[in-house]
């Protein structure tokens, strides 16, 4: 009945899917069914524990294959490699030896009881048809998240045309065994796809005042484009430096290394809004496409969607309308909530006591105007985390509780908002040391928006904390590539400094930490890494100055108390950090 069907439908979620298939199973069964089924049962006895041990859930057995759900792309890939290795070592059963093909993809699915359905399932099943016997084939969505974390050779298969799937899927083969030392890890993110910069749209309204709408329009376009794995999209905050300037495609290409540039104008006349947009090829300066749009009153968000759809259709014609609807990020229901969020965000990272305090009521007002605004809740949670780590909190226990409450609420409001996922992941990591859940949230953020600079950067910090420093550096570098001129780029530099510090590269830490400090000398987290690394490299005088700056911002700082609660997972690293801070002149 419809009522029973409604109970079975449990919504949608983002998952990692693995498809396993036996090569030539049908012909083997046709020739000797009893022996084939006995061999299949023996194979299942060998591989099912490997899948379960990695957190895999078999949600469908197809007779000649399996569909398995995982929460982590790294766990899924390691499990698949373990399965292939186990199958290769299995003795023949009644003279039958099977070979498996496997594909892994990360995508959104519909949940029907214990079953998973939808586009993500279709893609992984079709992708598996291209996997080599005994091999593992992963989509770009998975490769972005396992690159540098899987110790296996990688082969770029390029774009594959899948049966009954309209758009091509870029795939990579992942094999068992050690990667040769002469072969650098494949970084699918930096090797792939054209790039685009969406510059601030010029406000041509006679009395001005359309900047918030034009900012929202540009953010909508960037959000839609960023979710497409075909493109690398530079973040909105890095584009603010071009506001009020006449766009020069040659300069933009030189600054950002992009191929495409989108510019436009916004003009408001009462309730009416007129928008013009132009897409240019930065390599030759040619205009690829231009158009004009008009909307009014309640139709402003629809106007944003229409423009986003036109741009995407021009750059990536294989993207269907349904795909566009999926990738458009959830917005606030009112522009007022969006404005309060932007004003709060502007004050949040200044780290000046009074201005920092003003950010919280602004974010509170955004949440009151739109109680389902995930980003506002996530930023408020981050405010409490910053308050603790900057040494500004009079009652840390209360701030811990608020950060926990707000971050969890943000996740319930929008499970696919990369900004909310990234900030919630950061809170789980830095405050609660829940690194596994944090990485899961970061992976979801990157899968939802592969060009989310904040997801790559905040996840870098977590990988530094757990000691995976090569991956930490890789993620920080990708984040900086996506947002080189962010208004809060000092924070990005500090995250890159953290990655180098965790790796024991103190000279590199000093370089990045100096760059961060030059832009914001009140950021205590950066000052700690700067002071420690200067002490470690024998630059005692400058280390003392950095320690003095830190004590000026946080007079009650105590090395022992701080180090005991730091997010570094390895106690040896925490001890070394404390010793270097004391060596820099900070009080025990």
Secondary structure by P-SEA (a helix, b strand, c coil): caaaaaaaccbbbbbbbbbbbbcaaaaaaaacaaaaaaaaaaaaaacaaaaaaacccccccccccbbbbbccaaaaaaaaaaaaaaaaaccccccbbbbbbbbbbbbbbbbcccccccaaaaaaaaaaaacccccccccaaaaaaacccccbbbbbbcccccccccbbbbbbbbbccccccccccccccccbbbbbbbcbbbbccccccaaaaaaaaaaaaaaaaaacccccccccccccccccccccaaaaaaaccccbbbbbbbbbcccbbbbbbbbbccccccccccbbbbbcccaaaaaaaaaaaaaaaaacccccaaaaaaacccccccaaaaaaaaaaaaacccccaaaaaaaaaaaaaaaaaccccaaaaaaaaaaaaaaaaacccccaaaaaaaaaaaaaaaaaaccccaaaaaaaaaaacccccaaaaaaaaaaaaaaaccccaaaaaaaaaaaaaacaaaaaaaaaaaaaaaccccccaaaaaaaaaaaaaaacaaaaaaaaaaaaaaaccccaaaaaaaaaaaaaacaaaaaaaaaaaaaaacccccaaaaaaacccccaaaaaaaaaaaaaacccc
